[in-house]
Amino acid sequence: MNISTFNNFFKQYRLHFFIWGIYIIYEVFILGLSSSKFRPVGVYILIYTTNIVLFYSHAFLLNKILEGKPSRFKAIKIPLLIIFIIGGYILFSFGLGVIFIKLGFIKSTRPMNLDHDFIMACLFRAIYYTGFSTGYVYLVTSFKERKKVEQLERQSLVTQIEKQTLENDLVQSQNNFLRSQINPHFLFNTLNFIYNDARKKAPMAADAIMNLSEMMRYALKRPEASELVPLSEEIEQIEHLINLHKLRTANLLNVELEINGDLFGLRFPPLIMLTLVENIFKHGNIAHSTQPAIISVDYHGNHLSIKTINMVNDVKSKKIESHHVGIENIEKRLNNFYKDNFEFKYYTDQQNRYITEINVTVVNLMANLNIN
């Protein structure tokens, strides 16, 4: 491998190197210092070599199964893969350990044995990293689906396909990319296992896992594009999204969520508010010390007002033009549901703040019920 090939490889997978580096430093030094126990370097090399090989081997094989042609045996292949991966991990760890001892990388006064303690330790690590690998495949699959959706959106603007048909197809695609081919029960059980394990060692990571799990559960049960959803559920997901970003940035965000009025029974098109909030995190300056990003929802007398305010990010690559594809899609969807009975504005004010405003007259289903 020449230098150019290595540089390209490093650029492509630099995020992987960074995350593994942080994780290994955390486990080796932070946990080592807290427990005052450090193992020989050879042991750490053995452990993380086998763990990384398991992670990417499982991800590669699982991705092959998911991308394969649908068949009645597909549901059986995933459990068989997990059994195969765990068995292979135990044997690989044992074999590599024997080699390390013979080469002198690990000093041991007794030979390595494939006993009960060794197998149980390997089994725990195998399940742990298989769960992480499964989540990684799910996220990569979701990102790929999202790229397909964005490509469909660009094509729609050029070809001018019939408005109603195009709208339904695009919105349905946006919802579909959140659904994974992985069995949801297996995925959530895996996330629950990781959460329970992380809760004791890393409470912040556990909170992030819980917020992510709730957002994934919400995405997987989304209705068809032509349906409305409770606005309160959408706001819950926004709270999860804000919590995730606060955990990611060590609570350095300056974001305020303001809710005025009784939203019980109020329904609204799905993913519109989430798109606006995602745009704030993606394109706005959300760490400004004096100008917080504001997400405001106000409902009184069947009049719903949704407003977002954020400072414009000064970085050139995140200028306000990058909002437009999502913004134009929001305007189409509002028009599809409310025709001319809505107002949608977006602009930059003199304080360099990007502002979006949605005003619409809506129907609160609970207010129309006759309760005696």
Secondary structure, DSSP 8 states (H G I E B T S, - for coil): --HHHHHHHHHHTHHHHHHHHHHHHIIIIIHHHHHT----HHHHHHHHHHHHHHHHHHHHHHHHHHHS---TTHHHHHHHHHHHHHHHHHHHHHHHHHHHHHHTSS--SS-----HHHHHHHHHHHHHHHHHHHHHHHHHHHHHHHHHHHHHHHHHHHH---HHHHHHHHHHHHHHTTS-SS-HHHHHHHHHHHHHHHHHH-HHHHHHHHHHHHHHHHHHT---TT--EEHHHHHHHHHHHHHHHHHHTTT---EEEEEES--TTBEE-TTHHHHHHHHHHHHEE---SSS-EEEEEEEETTEEEEEEEEEE--SGGG-GGGGHHHHHHHHHHHHHHHTTSEEEEEEE-TTSEEEEEEEEE--BGGGGS---
